[in-house]
Amino acid sequence: MRATALLPTLLAALALAACGGKADAPATAAKPAADALTPFQLEHGIGPVTAPVELAALDQHEAAEGKVLFDQRCASCHKTNERYVGPPLGGVVGRRTPAYVMNMMLAPDQMVQKHPEAKKLLGTYMVQMPAQGLTTEQAREIVEYLRTLPAPPAQ
């Protein structure tokens, strides 16, 4: 008689446990990711540059200033056409938008945490780009310099 009285309690406990697990799964699956990116962010990155950067004719003065900054802050990890600590940057402005490149320079932590392409770069190179303390103007000058670098030869 005792086993018979225990059976309904056991069945009720199993039913509650099963229902609890099923109730959690749809709520988790339906919940959007907290760091879901907008189409703009997917194309142009995450950071202080929140509008597309339009490129006009190459500004030689800005490119020269950008080269100085690049040599001081970037060249220890990036080369033009070869893998180094970081990816080669020749042709990067053709592969990524100027806003994306600037956001990568200005907010590398946010980019690596939230942007799928930046996460892939971290997985490939196994080192995160450190913040360089650049201003938006300095990042724009580096972009202008990067425009002068040819893309690596096709392999």
Secondary structure, 3 states (H helix, E strand, C coil): CHHHHHHHHHHHHHHHHHHHHHHHHHHHHHCCCCCCCCHHHHHHCCCCCCCCCCCCCCCHHHHHHHHHHHHHHCCCCCCCCCCCCCCCCCCHHHHCCHHHHHHHHHCHHHHHHHCHHHHHHHHHHCCCCCCCCCCHHHHHHHHHHHCCCCCCCCC
